[in-house]
Amino acid sequence: MKIGYARVSTIEQNLDLQTDALRAAGCEKVITDKVSGVVTARPGLEKIKEQLRAGDTLVVWRLDRLGRSMRDLINWMGYLEEQNVGLQSLQEAIDTSTTSGKLTFHLFGALAEFERNLIKERTQAGLMAARARGRKGGRPPALDRGKRDLAVRLYRERSLPIAKICSMLEISKPTLYAYVRAAEKTTSLA
């Protein structure tokens, strides 16, 4: 039996493309998750483990739907091989029930991980180059300098409740606390 697995990272994303492709590939069941690939606890994958039997094939639209890293994919391959279950990826045209499919799986997985690492390295290099030029990332402050100082002063005076300070200045409690921490850090450096 072919059992399909589809996953999207956020609730706003749509599973239709994947589920349609899995049904067209002959999947009798399609199990889905709406959770980031980084999250290890995925209810759909746990359900699949319960349902897969020797001789079945797990079908995914793309390998990255199953695992986020090469290690995840290799762990899944090990599990599937122990259970005598095949893996088929529609986009990468991989079918691990064949010897060449197993080789292709490992090559694609290694290339995908290599690509993710390159993106990570380029992002880090870009951030370092921007910092070297004096650019600082992150969200700009919600308040100008004077209002930030006022928020910190009101907080330290304890004459108003925190909720009132936040309401008056139209900021959240975490923002107020961030301003207080920044002011304390500046004071300790002086």
N, C-alpha and C positions, 0 to 999 in steps of 0.2 A: 504494500500500500504506500502511496505517496502522501506525505503529510507536509503541508506548507507552513512556513513561518514568515510573518511580515512584521516589521517594526518601524515606527516613526518616533522621532525624538521628542516631539511636543504634542500636546493635545490639539493644537491648531492645525497640525499637518494632517494630510489625508492618506489613508491606507489603500484607496481604490486602485491605483496603478499597480501596486504590488499584488493585492489579492486577485485582481483580474488576471494578471500574468500567471500567478500560481494555479488558478483554476484552469486556465488555458493549457497549462503544462500537465494537467491530469491529476492534480491534487484532490483527493476525496475529502480531506479536512484541511482547513486553513485556520491557524491559531495566530492571534495578533497580540502585540504589546504597543502601548503608547508610553514609552519611557526612553530616556537617554541611554545610549550604548555604554556610557561610563558607569551607569548603575548596575551593580552585579546582581541584585535581586530582580529578576524579570519573571513575573508569574506565568507568562505565555511559554517561556522556555521550560519552566518546571513542569507545566502541563504536558508539553511535548515529550519530556523524558518519561513521564508516566505512560504515554500512549504508544511510543515507538516500540516495535517488536523486531526480532531478527528477520532480515529480509526486506524490511521497509526502507524507504528512502526519504530523508529529510530534504525538502526543497526550499531554497531561499531565492529571493529576487537578486540579491547581491551578497557577497561574503560579508561586507561590513554591517549587514543587518543582523548577522549571527554573533560576531565578535568584534571588539574595538581594536584589539591588538593581535599580533601574530601569535602570542602566547595563548590568548583566548581561543583563537581558531585551532591551534594545535591541540589544546586541551579538548575541544569539542571533537576534533578528528579522532583523538585517542579514545574518547568515550564512545563515539559512534562505531569505531572499529571493534571495540570490546563487545558491543551489543550486536555486531554483525549488521549494522545499518549503514546504508550509503548516504552520501551527501551530493546534492545537485545544486549548482548555482546557475541561474538562468542567464544573467548578464555576462558572466565570465565564461559561460559555456563549459562548466566543469562538472564532471560526473565521476566521483571517486570509486565507483564500482569497477572502474577500469584502471589499469596501471598508469597509463598516460594521464588519466584524470587526477590521480593522486599526485603525480609529479607537477602537473599544472597548478593544482591547488597550492602546493608548497611554494611554487614560484610566484604566483599572484599574491599570496599572503605576504611573502618577503618583500615584494615590490611595494605593496600597499603600506606596510610598516615603514619602509625606507622613505616613501613619499611623505608620510605624516611627520617623520623625524626631520626631513628637509624643511617642511613648512614651519615647524617649531623653531628650528635653528634660524631661518630667515626672519621670523617674527622677532626673536630675541635680539638678533643683530640689528634689526631696524629700530627697536626700542633703545638699544644701547647707543646707536648713532644719534638718535633724536636727543637723548639725555646729554650726550657729549656736546651737542649744539645748544644746550640750555633749555630744551623743550621738556616740559613735564607733562606726562599723560594724566588721565583721570578727568573726572567731572569737575567743572569750574564751581567755585563756592556759590551757594545759593544767596548769600548776603555779601554786601560790600564790607570793606574792612571796619568801618565805623559800627555797622550793625552787628558784626561778629563780636567786636569788643563789648558792645552793649549786652549782647546775649550772655557772654561770659561773666560780665560784671553782675547782671541780674541773678545769674545762677549762683555765683559766689556769695552774694548778699543774702540769699535765702529769704528774701522778702516776699517773693511771689512763688506760687507752685510752679513746678516744671511745665505742667500742661498749659498754664496761663502764658508763660514765657514763649513756649512753642506756638501757641495760638496767636499771640500778639505779633510775632515775627514771621508767622506763616512758614515754620520749619518743623521737621519731625524731631522726636526725641533723639534718635540716633545722630541726626545732624547736629543738634545742640551738644550732645556728648562729644562728638568729633571736634567741634570748635573748642570745647573745654580742654580736651586732651592736647590739641595743638597749642593752645595758650600755655598749658603747663609745661609742655616740651620747650617752648620758646623761653619761658621763665627760667627753666632749669639750665638752659644753655647760656643764659646771660650772666 
